[in-house]
Amino acid sequence: MNSDISPPRLYGADGGPVRVLVVDDEPDLTEVLSGVLSDEGWQVRTAADGASAVAVARAFRPHAVVLDWMLPDMDGLRVLRELRAASGELGHVCVLFLTARDSVQDRIAGITAGGDDYVTKPFSLEEVLARLRGLLRRAGMAREPGAGRPDGGDRLAVGDLVMDEEAREVTRGGALVELSRTEFELLRFLMRNPRRVMSKAQILDRVWSYDFGGRAHVVELYISYLRKKVDAGRSPMIHTVRGVGYVLKPGA
């Protein structure tokens, strides 16, 4: 890759190296992925099965996990559930699935279980790296050299809806709104573009880093989640513009 157009390297938000756990039972694939990530200056640990992955994660406390869907002792969904159950101990962890399964049901299952993104095998190493970089930036877990906090500690406000990006807290009318990580990132994107109609393609690209192609259902699913939490019992703020996309604006 031409160094003139290479994106700047990322570091952990605390200034240390990004930590990534690669979980796959194919040694050759694990070795190649580890090499690419290590070349970024990131710290990499590996695991070949689910039980080892959870144990390594507890000790290593990774910023991100590259997780194969099919493992010899348990599937990736179970590993993901165990990682999320230990979130109090591990803190935020971005999870990128590697999978040969590309059905709509499988994709929804992975995202609903708490996965942040997925790459379908066979994949390019550049794509895996790009998706990890995007996940880490959006989660506020990594920064570029010389940068301050990725969020800048800013507060976003649209009407009575307020987001503290640094604390990752959202309130409406002073009441706390509990959001998952993906819901938070979707709402942040909408709040950074108030009164602007954002297409499903734009949302997929900015929140999930997907190329648009038949995945509109993911946006629809998470918009419905947000509406239940942000608009429930209140004047609606999230509106559908039929055939175009979605817009966030202050309630009436």
N, C-alpha and C positions, 0 to 999 in steps of 0.2 A: 504494500500500500504506500502511495506517495506521501511522504512525511509532511508535504505542504498542505495536504487536505485531511490529514488524520485528525480526529477529534482529540482534544486534550485529555490526558489521563485523569482518572478520578481517584480521590482519596476518601477514606471514611470521614464522616462529619466531624469526628474528633481529631482529624489530622493524621491518623494512622492509616495503614493500608486497608483496602477493602478486603474482607474475608468471605470466601466462597467455598461452600461444600458441594462437591460433585458426587452424586449418588447414581451409580450404574453398575450392572454386573458384567459389562463388556470391558475387559481390561484395556483393549486397544483404544476404544472410544474415550475411556476415562483418561488415559495417558495423553491423548491428543488434546482433549478439552483442557486438562490441567496445564499443559504446556502453553496454550494460547492465553489462558487467564493469567498464568504466572508472568508471561511476557508483558502484561499490562502493569506489572508491579504489584499484583494482588496476591494475598496469601491464600493458598488452596489446600484443602484437605479432601480426602476421598473416602467413600464407603461403597461396599459391593452388595449390601443388603439393607433391609429396612431397620432391623434392630441396631446394627452398627451405625446407621445414619443418625438415629435418635441419640445414641450414646455420644457420638462425635459432636453432634450439634450442641449438646449440653456442655461439653468441655470447651469447644472451639468458639461458640457463640457467633455464628456466621451472620453477615449482613444479608447474604442470599444463598439459596440452595437450588442447584440444578438437579432436578429429581426425575428419574426414569419412572414411567408409569408402571412397568412390569418388573418386579423384583422377585428373587427366589423364595423369600420367606413371607412377604406381604406385598400388597399392591401399593402404589404411590399414594392413593387416597388415604389409606390407613396411616402411612407415614406422615402425611400432611396433617391429619387430624391430631396425631400425637405431638407434632411440632406446635400446632396452634394451641393445644391444651397446655403446653409448657410456655406459652407466650409471656407469662409473668416472670419466668426465670430467664428466658432467652431474649425478651424484648421483641421488637419488630423484626421479622424475617421475610424477605421477598422470595417467593417460590416460583420457579420457572419449570414447567413440566416438559420432559422429553417423551414423546409418545408416537407410536405407529398407528394409534387409533384416532381417526379423524371424523367420527360421526358427530352429529349435532348433540346427541345425548351425552356422549363422553365429554365433549367440550364444556357443556353446561354443568355436568357433574363435577368436573375439576374446578371450575370457577366458583360454583356454589359452595364447594367444600373449603374454599379459601385460597385457591391457587391464584396467582397474579397474572400469569401468562403461560403460553405453551408454544412449543415448536414441534412440528410434525417431522418424524424421520422419513426419509433422509433430509438433512438440513445442512446449511452452510455454517461454518464456524463463525463467519462474520455476522451472520444473523443472530446467533446465540449471544455473541458479545454485545451487539447493538441493543438487543432486547434487555439484557442485564443492565446495561448502562442506563437505559430508559427507566427501568423499574427502580433502580437505586436513586436516581435523581428525583423521580416523582414522589418517592417515599421519604425524601429528605434525609437519606442515609449516606449520601456521598456528595462530594463537591469537587470542583476543579481547583487546581493549585492557585493560591492567592485569593480565592473567593471567600466571602463570608458564609454564613449559614445559607443553604440553598433557598430557604424560604424568606430570608431577610427578617424574620420575626414580624412580618406584616400582618395586619388585620384586614380582612375583607368584609364589607358590609353592603348588603342589598336589602333595603327596607329594614325590617326588624330581624333579618337573618344575618348573623355575624359569625365569621370564621377566624379563629386565631391559628394561623398556619404554624407558628412555632410550637404552640402547645398541642396542636392538632385537636382542637375543641371547636364544636359548633353549637351555637345557641340560637333559638328563635323566640323572640319576645322574652328573653332572659332565661328561658328553659333549656336545659342541656338536651342536645339531640345526639344520641349514640349512633355512630356510623362505623361500618366496616372500613377497612383500608381502601377498597375499591370504590365504595360509595363516597368516601371522603374525597378521593381524587376526581371522581366524576363531578361532584358538587363544586370542588375547587375550580375546575375548568369552566363550569357554567358561571360561577361567581366572578371569574376573571373576565367574562364576556357578557355582562348583564345587558339585557334588552337586545341582544344579538341572536338571531336564529342560527343555531349550530347544527349542521347536518350530521347524520349518523356516521358518515365517512370521516368527518372531522373529529368526532368524538372518539371513534375507534382508533384513529391515528394518534391522538394526543393522550388518551387515557390507557389504551391497551397496546398501542404501537402496531396494530394490525393493518395490513393492506386490506382495503374494503373488498369483500367478495363473499356475500352470502352470510355474513355474521351479524346482521342487523338485529337479530333476536337477542344478542347479548346486551346491546344498548337498551332495547325495549325492556328487558328483564330488570336491569339496574335502575332505569328511570322509574319503573313501578315501585322498586324498593325505596328509592328516595322519596317518592310522593307519599308513601305510607308514613315515612318518618318526619319529613319536612312540612308536608301540607295537611297531615291528618288533623281534622277538627279545626282547621284554620283556613283563612282565605288563600286559595291556591297561588303558588308562585311559579311552579313548573308547568309550562304549557306546551302542547303539541301543535305544531304548524303542519297540517296534513300534507304529505308529499314532500316536505322540506326537511323538518327536523324538530328541534326543541329550543325553547327560549326560557330564560329565568328572568323574572321581573317582579318588583315589589307587589305584594298583595294589595287588593283594593281596600 
